[in-house]
Amino acid sequence: MTFEVLLQSRIERIADELVPRASRIVQETAYDVEADAKRLAPVDTGALRNSIMTRMVSPLRAEIAPHVEYAAYQEYGTVHMPAHPYMRPAARRHDGRFQRRLRELVEAG
């Protein structure tokens, strides 16, 4: 066996071990962001808060988003209404821990 084949085999083994662990970090963080966004969302009828959902797009990618047409107006405001941010603060709150957990995973791997 050549060095390149051995190296490729080792890289594939490492990826097979890291991807599921990294995926768990992505998923846990996404649900934490979702929970905070729901907690921070302005509430009138509760439709905005109830519309915030997490979807795993791939093992290493999640989307956390509201699904009502006025969600962006609440987050960013309009010329007639001030912003009531809820998504960005929720994401920022978890960014540092998310980065740290992934860094620790790679360094330990």
C-alpha positions as CSV (number, residue, x, y, z in Angstrom):
1,M,0.0,0.0,0.0
2,T,1.3,3.5,-0.8
3,F,1.5,6.3,1.6
4,E,-1.3,8.2,-0.3
5,V,-3.7,5.2,0.1
6,L,-3.0,4.9,3.8
7,L,-3.4,8.7,4.3
8,Q,-6.7,8.7,2.3
9,S,-7.9,5.7,4.4
10,R,-7.0,7.5,7.7
11,I,-8.7,10.8,6.5
12,E,-11.9,8.9,5.6
13,R,-11.9,7.2,9.0
14,I,-11.5,10.5,10.8
15,A,-14.3,12.1,8.8
16,D,-16.5,9.1,9.5
17,E,-15.9,9.7,13.3
18,L,-16.2,13.5,13.2
19,V,-19.2,14.1,11.0
20,P,-21.8,12.4,13.4
21,R,-20.3,14.2,16.4
22,A,-20.2,17.6,14.6
23,S,-23.8,17.0,13.4
24,R,-24.9,16.5,16.9
25,I,-23.3,19.8,17.9
26,V,-25.0,21.5,14.9
27,Q,-28.4,20.0,15.8
28,E,-28.2,20.8,19.6
29,T,-27.1,24.4,18.9
30,A,-29.9,24.8,16.3
31,Y,-32.5,23.7,18.8
32,D,-31.0,26.0,21.5
33,V,-31.2,29.0,19.1
34,E,-34.8,28.1,18.2
35,A,-35.8,28.0,21.9
36,D,-34.1,31.4,22.5
37,A,-35.7,32.9,19.4
38,K,-39.1,31.8,20.6
39,R,-38.4,33.2,24.0
40,L,-37.3,36.6,22.5
41,A,-40.0,36.9,19.8
42,P,-42.6,39.6,20.4
43,V,-45.9,38.1,21.2
44,D,-49.4,39.4,20.2
45,T,-51.2,36.2,19.0
46,G,-48.2,33.8,19.4
47,A,-48.2,33.0,15.6
48,L,-44.7,34.4,15.1
49,R,-43.3,32.5,18.1
50,N,-45.1,29.3,17.0
51,S,-43.8,29.6,13.5
52,I,-40.1,29.4,14.4
53,M,-38.8,26.0,13.4
54,T,-35.5,24.2,12.9
55,R,-34.9,22.1,9.9
56,M,-31.7,20.0,9.4
57,V,-30.7,20.7,5.8
58,S,-27.8,18.3,5.9
59,P,-25.8,16.6,8.7
60,L,-23.8,19.8,9.2
61,R,-26.3,22.5,8.3
62,A,-29.5,23.6,10.0
63,E,-31.9,26.4,9.2
64,I,-33.8,28.1,12.0
65,A,-36.5,30.4,10.7
66,P,-39.9,31.9,11.3
67,H,-42.6,31.1,8.8
68,V,-45.1,34.0,9.0
69,E,-45.0,36.7,6.4
70,Y,-44.4,39.5,8.8
71,A,-41.4,37.9,10.6
72,A,-38.8,40.2,8.9
73,Y,-40.7,43.3,9.9
74,Q,-40.5,42.3,13.5
75,E,-36.8,41.5,13.3
76,Y,-35.7,44.6,11.3
77,G,-38.5,47.1,11.8
78,T,-40.1,49.3,9.2
79,V,-40.3,53.1,8.7
80,H,-43.5,52.9,10.8
81,M,-42.3,50.5,13.5
82,P,-39.1,49.9,15.4
83,A,-37.3,46.6,15.2
84,H,-37.9,43.9,17.7
85,P,-34.9,41.6,17.1
86,Y,-35.3,38.0,18.2
87,M,-33.5,35.7,15.6
88,R,-30.1,37.6,15.5
89,P,-29.8,37.9,19.3
90,A,-30.7,34.2,19.7
91,A,-28.0,33.2,17.2
92,R,-25.4,35.5,18.7
93,R,-26.0,34.1,22.1
94,H,-24.9,30.6,21.0
95,D,-22.2,31.5,18.5
96,G,-19.3,31.4,20.8
97,R,-20.2,28.1,22.4
98,F,-20.9,26.6,19.0
99,Q,-17.5,27.7,17.7
100,R,-15.7,26.5,20.9
101,R,-17.4,23.0,20.7
102,L,-16.5,22.5,17.1
103,R,-12.9,23.6,17.7
104,E,-12.6,21.2,20.7
105,L,-14.0,18.4,18.5
106,V,-11.4,19.0,15.8
107,E,-8.6,19.4,18.2
108,A,-9.5,16.2,20.1
109,G,-10.1,14.3,16.8
